[in-house]
Amino acid sequence: MKNHSLLLLILVIFSNADILAQSIVIDSVVVKSCHYQPVDEPEYNATTIDSFSVDRSFVSSTQLDSLNSILSIDNYNYSPSGKMLLHTRQDFSPGVSVDSAIHSYVYNGNDSLLNYTLMMYNNSVLIGSSRIICQYDSINHTKLETREASNSSGVWVPLSQILYSFDPANKLIRQENSNAVGGILTLSNSKWFEYLPNDSLDLYYFRNYSNLPQNDSVMYDYSYDTMGYLISIEKFIWDSANATFGIPLEHWVFYYDSTHTLIGNSSAWYLGIPGAQWERIDSTYYVYDSQSRLIYEQEGIMPHGGHWTEYIYYPGTNDIDSINYCRWATQSGNCLFCKYEYYSLILDIKNYQKEQFSIFPNPANNEFVINLPEDLSENVRIVITDPQSKIVFQNVFTHKSNSVSITDLDLRSGIYFITVAGNHFNRTQKLLVVK
């Protein structure tokens, strides 16, 4: 009785299967009881019946619930070399076909895939269904993926299209995305990829054609350490006037622990200043303008802790106009405390410039010059301290000239504070030492 039930079940299955299966002689049948635990769905028990043809060119797999109602039917057809030619699937609920899909494959004489089509039917009808057509070109190393939908008249209308281009090593080097408007495909954006000899991504370009006639273009430059770990990304914007990628606009820095596990990243804007440069020292990085003036510094991993300081200078001078400081909350990522110091609102600009001293160069190595105010006529004490207020240099200078040269200091890279103090003068500025 059990064998008769199984035979009846198989007949029911093939009466619902693809018509090609009805003319194939089945050589063996395997019945399995399975327990399934799908993601975000209830667990269930089911019976799977796998049927094989004599030459194994056809396989049918049917899944039944505990009441022997059909849940799904999958049929597979293979070429003599074992390549899949056709895969059809029907889903039932309960016992009535609700969705179906057909995967078809076409190969050339070398068994290289030329065309792949996925047809998806809603309630087994054409109208309202969709399909994906993939065309492969092994000579030009391209893949064309087109998505279409069936309209109310049963006509296939394009939705989108992606053209992938690969190098001989099968790495993606270009991607062109098109979207359909009124059934007509229009190029939307394109991407280019360049790689290092070790296959790490070196440059990534993105061009947006949707903003015609602006044609926005962006380039991302990737940098790695000697062990191949990504440490920074710089973002450049296309300069249409000079037909090249212009000044860097933004950059990201990636932080790792001693085991090279990524623990965070930070980003900063270059504020659109030509010639801006940046560097990282320990957990702090600095941005300089074309005159090597410090315009931005950030410590910690933003925005989940740490702080940043922005420096704005009087036009054409090394004198600070304002300092904007912001400290971020550790968890919320919101600005916890901000302070804005507008020196031009407190002091007269000319007097401020006269009463200030300057440091050149800044950043410096072990040698630099302190330029004192022109009208300063007293001896001054120059004190240099580190961020922990430890004095690393101090000396008294007789005011015989407007500049003092500091040489042969053995300072490590980092931030230092220089204070110039006299009877009627007391100013402090920041020095960045870079080696």
C-alpha positions, 0 to 999 in steps of 0.5 A, a space after each residue: 500500500 505504501 508503494 502504491 501511495 508513493 507512485 500515485 504521489 509521483 503521478 500527481 507531481 508530474 501532472 503539475 510539472 513542466 510538460 518536458 518531464 512527461 516524456 522522460 523515463 524516471 530511473 530512481 526516486 529519493 524520498 526525504 523527510 526534512 525539518 526547515 527553519 527559514 529566516 523570519 518565518 515559522 519552522 515546518 516539516 516537509 517531505 521532499 521527493 527527488 526524481 532522476 532520469 536515466 541519463 541524469 539530464 532531468 531532475 525533479 524535486 517536489 516538496 510536500 507538507 504534512 498533509 501531502 499537499 504540494 508546496 513547490 515543484 522544481 524541474 532541472 534540465 542539463 546538457 550532456 556536459 552537465 551544464 544547466 539548461 532550464 530550471 522551472 519552479 512553481 509555488 503552491 498555496 495550498 495546492 494551487 499555483 500562485 507563483 512560478 519562475 523559469 531560469 533558462 541558459 544558453 551556451 556557446 560551443 565552448 560551454 561559455 554562458 551566452 544568455 541567461 533569462 529569469 521569467 517570474 510569473 504572478 499567479 502563473 499569468 503573463 500580465 504583471 509579471 517580470 523578467 531579467 535577461 542577462 547576455 554575456 560576451 566572453 570576447 569583450 568581457 561584458 554582461 548586459 542585464 536588462 529588467 522588464 515588466 509585462 504591461 496590461 497588454 502582455 507586452 514586455 516593457 524595459 525598466 532598467 539596464 546595467 552593462 558590466 565590463 570586466 578585465 581579462 582577470 574578471 574584475 569589474 572595471 566599468 558599470 553603466 546604469 540606465 533607467 527607463 522613462 516611458 519605456 525608453 532606456 536612458 543612461 543614468 550614471 556610470 562607474 569606473 574602477 582601477 586596481 592595484 597590482 595586488 587587486 586592491 581597489 585604487 581609484 573609483 569614478 562615478 559620473 551622474 548623467 541625470 543632472 544634465 547638462 552638469 554631468 556631475 563626476 566624482 573620483 574616490 582615491 583609496 590608500 592602503 598601508 604596507 600590509 594592504 589594509 585600507 587607511 583612507 579614501 579621498 573624494 575629488 570633484 570634476 572641474 569642468 572648466 579645466 576638464 580634470 578632477 580638481 581639489 579634494 573635497 572630503 576624506 575618510 580615515 580608517 582606524 584599526 586596533 593592534 590586531 588590524 580589526 577595524 574599530 572606526 572611521 572618521 571624515 572631514 571636509 576640505 572646505 573647498 580650499 585649493 591646495 588643501 593637504 591633510 595628514 594623520 598623527 596618531 589619532 589626530 589628523 590635520 588639514 592645511 591650506 595652500 600656505 601650510 596654515 592649519 585650518 582644521 584638526 580633529 581628534 577621536 572617531 567622529 561622530 561618536 566621540 572626540 572633537 574638531 577645531 576649525 581655524 579661519 584666518 584674516 585674508 592674506 595673513 597668518 592671523 586667526 580671525 575665528 576658531 570654531 570648536 565642537 565636542 561630540 557626545 560619545 553615544 548619540 553622535 550629537 554635538 555636545 558642546 560648541 564654542 565659537 571665538 570670533 576674534 574680529 568681533 573682540 579686537 580691532 583687526 589692525 591692533 590684533 595683527 600688531 600685537 600677535 606673533 607668527 611662527 614660520 614654517 608651521 608645521 615645522 621640523 626642528 627649526 623655525 622662526 618666531 616673528 615678533 610684533 614690530 613695536 615690541 621693545 622689551 625682552 621676552 621669555 619664550 616657552 614651549 610646552 607639550 599638550 600635557 603642559 610639560 616645558 620642553 624649551 624656554 629661554 629669554 631673548 633680548 629684543 634686538 630684532 623682530 625675529 627669533 630663530 629656534 634650532 636643534 630642538 629634538 621634538 617628536 611629531 605632535 602639537 606644541 604651544 609657544 608662549 611669548 611673554 614680556 612685561 606688557 606682552 603675553 601671547 600663545 600660539 600653536 606649533 605643529 611638529 612633523 617629521 
